[in-house]
Amino acid sequence: MKSTTNKPPPQPRMYETENDISENRRVEISALLNQRLADAVDLQTQMKQAHWNVKGPHFIGLHELFDKIDEAVEAYVDLIAERIVQLGGIAEGTARVAAERSRLEEYPLDIADGHAHVEAVSKALSTFGREVRKTIDEAGELQDVDTSDMFTEISRGIDKWLWFVEAHSQASK
């Protein structure tokens, strides 16, 4: 769900750390990371929604694929949250925060057909992938190559999962 306000979330205090990235930079990086964390938590729940509700002749293949994507996204959620904490920030990863901040579109709750889920999951993965690629550049601009590198890894994974999902609809086009 997209936030109706354009105000950035209030920044909690930063914990002291011997990390040599300046506190001002760490605050900016943590805010960026918390935005991606909200998107990732939302993406993970969307994958579970698809996993639980897919029906049709390709049920078992899609059911298992969506579960594998969920597991991968769960690992991305953990990577992002732990990077925030490494920088002295607070990972803001609750469902309520994710619902308020996520840039992903709402997942359709009224679909069952495998093809409809393939389309919805493809859209969610591609949106998240786009935001992740922006984050690679933004982290680079903030001179945090470690965060940039982490999101490069996440981007490669999302592109792989998008390929796996889109393969279910490409042959018919």
Buried (B, 14 or more C-beta within 10 A) or exposed (E): BEBEEEEEBEEEEBEEBEEEBEEEBBBBBBBBBBBBBBBBBBBBBBBBBBBEBBBEEBEEEBBEBBBEBBEBBBEBBBBBBEBBBBBBBBBBBEEEBBBBBBBBBEBBEEBEBBBBBBBBBBBBBBBBBEBBBBBBEBBBEBEBEEBBEBBBEBBEBBBEBBEBBBEBEEEEE
